[in-house]
Amino acid sequence: MAKLVQETSDHYVVETEDGDSLWSIAQKFLGNGSRWPELVSSNPGDDLAKHAYVKSGAKLNIPRKDNGVPDHA
């Protein structure tokens, strides 16, 4: 499962692992897998929407929730 590698005031950076999908990453870090389109829009140029699974070792920006409370606990 993707792991947190950096945290800023407005986003997280996670590193993906084998078997990670946009849905599973959104579920873990955004609290709902159906929020996966937010990952696509937060990572322009990565062509994420064309793939069911994310390449292992990829670093993705993840928007923080509005309340700023970490979602990855």
C-alpha positions in Angstrom: 0.0 0.0 0.0 1.2 3.5 -0.8 3.2 5.1 2.0 3.6 8.8 3.0 7.0 10.2 2.1 6.3 14.0 2.6 3.7 16.2 4.1 3.1 19.9 3.4 0.4 22.3 4.5 -1.7 21.6 1.4 -0.8 18.2 0.2 0.9 14.8 0.9 3.4 13.1 -1.3 3.1 9.3 -1.3 5.2 6.6 -2.9 3.2 3.8 -4.5 3.8 0.1 -4.2 3.0 -3.0 -6.3 -0.8 -3.4 -6.6 -1.8 0.1 -5.7 -4.7 1.6 -7.7 -6.1 5.1 -7.8 -9.1 3.8 -5.9 -7.1 2.2 -3.1 -4.9 5.3 -2.7 -7.9 7.6 -2.6 -9.6 5.2 -0.1 -6.5 5.3 2.2 -5.6 9.0 2.0 -8.9 10.7 1.1 -11.3 8.4 2.9 -13.3 7.4 -0.1 -12.1 5.4 -3.2 -14.5 7.3 -5.4 -12.4 10.4 -4.9 -9.7 9.0 -7.2 -10.3 11.7 -9.9 -8.8 14.2 -7.4 -5.6 12.2 -7.7 -5.6 12.6 -11.5 -6.2 16.3 -11.3 -3.5 16.7 -8.6 -0.9 15.0 -10.8 -1.2 16.5 -14.3 1.0 15.0 -16.9 1.2 11.6 -15.1 -1.5 10.1 -17.4 -3.0 8.4 -14.4 -6.6 8.1 -15.8 -5.4 5.6 -18.5 -4.2 2.9 -16.1 -6.0 0.7 -13.6 -2.9 0.4 -11.4 -0.2 2.9 -10.6 3.4 2.1 -11.3 5.3 1.0 -8.2 7.7 3.7 -6.9 5.7 6.6 -8.4 5.4 9.7 -6.3 1.9 11.2 -6.3 0.6 14.5 -4.8 -2.5 14.0 -2.7 -4.6 17.0 -1.7 -5.2 17.3 2.1 -8.8 17.3 3.4 -10.2 20.7 4.1 -9.7 20.2 7.9 -6.0 19.5 7.5 -6.2 16.3 9.6 -4.0 13.6 8.2 -6.1 10.9 6.5 -3.4 8.3 6.4 -3.5 7.2 10.1 
